[in-house]
């Protein structure tokens, strides 16, 4: 079983964890309707992606 040879210092531990912060999701404006939307996602308001109408992927299950 692997066991560390030396104790990891608080500084080294915290430097490793510095990139674990949670950031707010990025938001763009839909060019069609002007509502906020996630980049590279279809607009939830008007249903367009890259200037064209897309059908929703959700289907009703029997």
C-alpha positions, 0 to 999 in steps of 0.5 A, spaced: 500 500 500 502 506 498 504 511 503 506 518 503 514 519 505 513 526 507 507 530 510 504 534 505 504 542 507 498 546 508 501 551 502 502 545 497 495 542 499 492 549 498 495 550 491 493 544 489 486 546 491 486 553 488 483 551 482 477 547 485 473 553 485 466 553 483 464 559 477 458 562 475 456 559 468 457 563 462 451 567 459 451 570 452 445 573 449 441 570 443 441 573 437 434 572 435 430 573 441 435 577 445 434 572 451 440 570 455 442 563 453 448 558 455 454 558 449 453 552 444 446 551 447 440 552 443 436 557 446 430 555 451 426 561 449 425 561 441 428 554 440 434 556 435 441 554 434 446 558 430 440 562 426 436 556 425 430 553 428 431 546 431 426 541 434 427 539 441 430 533 443 425 531 448 419 526 446 413 523 450 414 516 453 408 512 452 
